[in-house]
Amino acid sequence: MIYIDINQERVPALGLGTYSLTGQACRTSVADAILLGYRHIDTAKMYDNEQDVGYGISDASVDRDDLFVTTKIWHTDLTRSGITAGLEDSLQKLQMDYVNLTLIHWPSDDMNLEECLETLMELQQQGKTRLIGVSNFPASLLQEAKSIAPIVCNQVEYHPYLGQSAILNVVREHNLMLTAYSPIAKGEVLQDQNLVNLGKKYGKSPTQITLRWLVQQDNVAAIPKASSHEHRAENLDIFNFSLTDEEMDHIHSLSKNHRLINPHFAPVWDD
Ligand SMILES: NC(=O)c1ccc[n+]([C@@H]2O[C@H](COP(=O)([O-])OP(=O)(O)OC[C@H]3O[C@@H](n4cnc5c(N)ncnc54)[C@H](OP(=O)(O)O)[C@@H]3O)[C@@H](O)[C@H]2O)c1
C-alpha cells in the first residue's frame, strides 16, 4: 500500500468506492474488501448505503482505528443545521463515533461557503470527523475554501481521459489530497490499447495500470468501485510494480477532457 500523510492521518491511497452498492451486496463487498486488505472506504449520505457499509465493517472485525472512512454531505443540506444533522445521521447509520473525513459532496450556488466550512470545523473540534474536505470543487473554489478552513481533500473525477491539472496545482501547493472518483472511467480503460500494451509488460490489466498510474502520483488517492471479489482483489494488486516516468507521462497524454459525471447542479469547471 502507498499512504498519503495528511494532518496526522495516514490515508491508504487505494480505497473502495461504494456508490450503487446497497443492501446485502454492499455489506458483503465491504466486509470482503477489508478481509482482502482494503482499509479505506468511501460512502455518502446520498448513496443510501451507510448502514450496510457499517454492517460490513463490523462483520470484518478490524480495529476501527485501522480504517479510513469517508462520508459526504449532500448539496441540498448545506446549512448549519443541515450539515450537523447530516453528519449525526451518517454516524448513526454507520454505527460509528467518528468518520475520518467528511466532504461537502457538491458545491451549491445557494451555500454560504464560510458558514458551511465553519460548521464542519466545529464538528471536527467535537471529534465527529477527524478531517474535513470538499468534493467536485473547481480549482478556484478549492483555493477559496482552503483560505477559509483547514480542508485536506478535494474528491473529483480523475482518470486517464480527464486531466485535472488546475486542481492538482492547488492540491500540491497546499499539500492536500486529490481523491480520484470514477478512477477507471467506469470501465472504459479496459478497451484502451495503450493501457492493454503497457499491461502486457508488467503482467497487469488496463485497470491495474490505470490505478497504479493514479496512486503513483503525489497526493492522489483512488476509490474504484467493484461489486465482485475478483475485481476488488485485482484492483488492490497494484503495489508490486511501478511505472516509469515515461509511462506515467504517456498515460497523462491520453487526457481528452472526457467527463463522465456532470449533473445539472454541477459547478462551472475551470480546468
Ligand atoms: N464525489 C462524487 O461526486 C462521486 C461521484 C462518482 C463516484 N464517486 C465515488 O467513486 C467511486 C468509484 O467511481 P465509479 O463507481 O463511478 O466508477 P469506477 O470505479 O471508475 O468504475 C466502476 C465500474 O468498473 C467496474 N470494475 C471495477 N473493477 C474492475 C476490474 N478490475 N475489471 C473490470 N471492471 C471493473 C465495476 O464493475 P463491478 O461492480 O461489476 O465490479 C463498475 O462497473 C464510487 O463508487 C463512489 O464511491 C464519487
The ligand as an SDF file (V2000), in Angstrom:
LIG
                    3D

 48 52  0  0  0  0  0  0  0  0999 V2000
  -17.8310   12.5670   -5.0820 N   0  0  0  0  0  0  0  0  0  0  0  0
  -18.6200   12.2660   -6.1040 C   0  0  0  0  0  0  0  0  0  0  0  0
  -19.4170   13.0950   -6.5820 O   0  0  0  0  0  0  0  0  0  0  0  0
  -18.5340   10.9030   -6.7120 C   0  0  0  0  0  0  0  0  0  0  0  0
  -19.0760   10.6770   -7.9850 C   0  0  0  0  0  0  0  0  0  0  0  0
  -18.9580    9.3970   -8.5240 C   0  0  0  0  0  0  0  0  0  0  0  0
  -18.3330    8.3800   -7.8160 C   0  0  0  0  0  0  0  0  0  0  0  0
  -17.8200    8.6230   -6.5640 N   0  0  0  0  0  0  0  0  0  0  0  0
  -17.1530    7.5530   -5.7760 C   0  0  0  0  0  0  0  0  0  0  0  0
  -16.1690    6.9240   -6.5900 O   0  0  0  0  0  0  0  0  0  0  0  0
  -16.4170    5.5210   -6.6480 C   0  0  0  0  0  0  0  0  0  0  0  0
  -15.9440    4.9310   -7.9630 C   0  0  0  0  0  0  0  0  0  0  0  0
  -16.4880    5.5810   -9.0790 O   0  0  0  0  0  0  0  0  0  0  0  0
  -17.4930    4.8700  -10.1070 P   0  0  0  0  0  0  0  0  0  0  0  0
  -18.2320    3.7920   -9.4170 O   0  0  0  0  0  0  0  0  0  0  0  0
  -18.2570    5.9750  -10.7460 O   0  0  0  0  0  0  0  0  0  0  0  0
  -16.5580    4.2950  -11.2660 O   0  0  0  0  0  0  0  0  0  0  0  0
  -15.2920    3.3280  -11.3880 P   0  0  0  0  0  0  0  0  0  0  0  0
  -14.7930    2.9150  -10.0680 O   0  0  0  0  0  0  0  0  0  0  0  0
  -14.3520    4.0130  -12.3320 O   0  0  0  0  0  0  0  0  0  0  0  0
  -15.8890    2.0810  -12.1860 O   0  0  0  0  0  0  0  0  0  0  0  0
  -16.7480    1.1460  -11.6140 C   0  0  0  0  0  0  0  0  0  0  0  0
  -17.0790    0.1040  -12.6870 C   0  0  0  0  0  0  0  0  0  0  0  0
  -15.8920   -0.5850  -13.0790 O   0  0  0  0  0  0  0  0  0  0  0  0
  -16.0610   -1.9850  -12.8850 C   0  0  0  0  0  0  0  0  0  0  0  0
  -14.8000   -2.5630  -12.4020 N   0  0  0  0  0  0  0  0  0  0  0  0
  -14.2010   -2.3550  -11.1910 C   0  0  0  0  0  0  0  0  0  0  0  0
  -13.0490   -3.0140  -11.1140 N   0  0  0  0  0  0  0  0  0  0  0  0
  -12.9000   -3.6720  -12.2990 C   0  0  0  0  0  0  0  0  0  0  0  0
  -11.9080   -4.5450  -12.8070 C   0  0  0  0  0  0  0  0  0  0  0  0
  -10.8380   -4.8620  -12.0910 N   0  0  0  0  0  0  0  0  0  0  0  0
  -12.0690   -5.0300  -14.0680 N   0  0  0  0  0  0  0  0  0  0  0  0
  -13.1630   -4.7170  -14.8060 C   0  0  0  0  0  0  0  0  0  0  0  0
  -14.1440   -3.8830  -14.3750 N   0  0  0  0  0  0  0  0  0  0  0  0
  -14.0180   -3.3750  -13.1210 C   0  0  0  0  0  0  0  0  0  0  0  0
  -17.1700   -2.1440  -11.8670 C   0  0  0  0  0  0  0  0  0  0  0  0
  -17.8000   -3.3880  -12.0970 O   0  0  0  0  0  0  0  0  0  0  0  0
  -18.2680   -4.3580  -10.9060 P   0  0  0  0  0  0  0  0  0  0  0  0
  -19.0300   -3.5340   -9.9180 O   0  0  0  0  0  0  0  0  0  0  0  0
  -19.0800   -5.3690  -11.6420 O   0  0  0  0  0  0  0  0  0  0  0  0
  -17.0500   -4.9570  -10.2610 O   0  0  0  0  0  0  0  0  0  0  0  0
  -18.0660   -0.9510  -12.1930 C   0  0  0  0  0  0  0  0  0  0  0  0
  -18.9190   -1.2490  -13.2660 O   0  0  0  0  0  0  0  0  0  0  0  0
  -17.9390    5.4340   -6.4140 C   0  0  0  0  0  0  0  0  0  0  0  0
  -18.3440    4.1400   -6.0520 O   0  0  0  0  0  0  0  0  0  0  0  0
  -18.1050    6.4520   -5.3100 C   0  0  0  0  0  0  0  0  0  0  0  0
  -17.6860    5.9110   -4.0570 O   0  0  0  0  0  0  0  0  0  0  0  0
  -17.9070    9.8680   -6.0260 C   0  0  0  0  0  0  0  0  0  0  0  0
  1  2  1  0
  2  3  2  0
  2  4  1  0
  4  5  1  0
  4 48  2  0
  5  6  2  0
  6  7  1  0
  7  8  2  0
  8  9  1  0
  8 48  1  0
  9 10  1  0
  9 46  1  0
 10 11  1  0
 11 12  1  0
 11 44  1  0
 12 13  1  0
 13 14  1  0
 14 15  2  0
 14 16  1  0
 14 17  1  0
 17 18  1  0
 18 19  2  0
 18 20  1  0
 18 21  1  0
 21 22  1  0
 22 23  1  0
 23 24  1  0
 23 42  1  0
 24 25  1  0
 25 26  1  0
 25 36  1  0
 26 27  1  0
 26 35  1  0
 27 28  2  0
 28 29  1  0
 29 30  1  0
 29 35  2  0
 30 31  1  0
 30 32  2  0
 32 33  1  0
 33 34  2  0
 34 35  1  0
 36 37  1  0
 36 42  1  0
 37 38  1  0
 38 39  2  0
 38 40  1  0
 38 41  1  0
 42 43  1  0
 44 45  1  0
 44 46  1  0
 46 47  1  0
M  CHG  2   8   1  16  -1
M  END
$$$$
